[in-house]
């Protein structure tokens, strides 16, 4: 809940909810050994545990966290966005089945169009910032 945790340093020794098997779990386990990860099959269960005081924080994707904040105004963000390329790559991606060049070409064309007309920036700001 807002106010309980003031910064990332105050998470030392605390339980942090993560989705099991994600890069978020790997990042905390490798880069913040002073924190204890609590793996969840779904973030919905992690949010319930956060609200009920069973964990101190949740580490997840920006778009997902932003949606929680809209629905749960009593929750807040602590610290800066984590963008370590060793864990989280260099950006967003769309995966297509290997050899499906037709779909890949259509997606690349559509992305080029929405970037050119400004739609991409509007969507990105709404969901990822």
Secondary structure, 3 states (H helix, E strand, C coil): CECCECCHHHHCCCEEEEECCCHHHHHHHHHCCCCEEEEECCHHHHHHHHHCCCCCEECCCHHHHHHHHHHCCCCCCCCCCCCCHHHHCCCCCCCCCCCCHHHHHHHHHHHHHHHHCCHHHHHHHHHHC
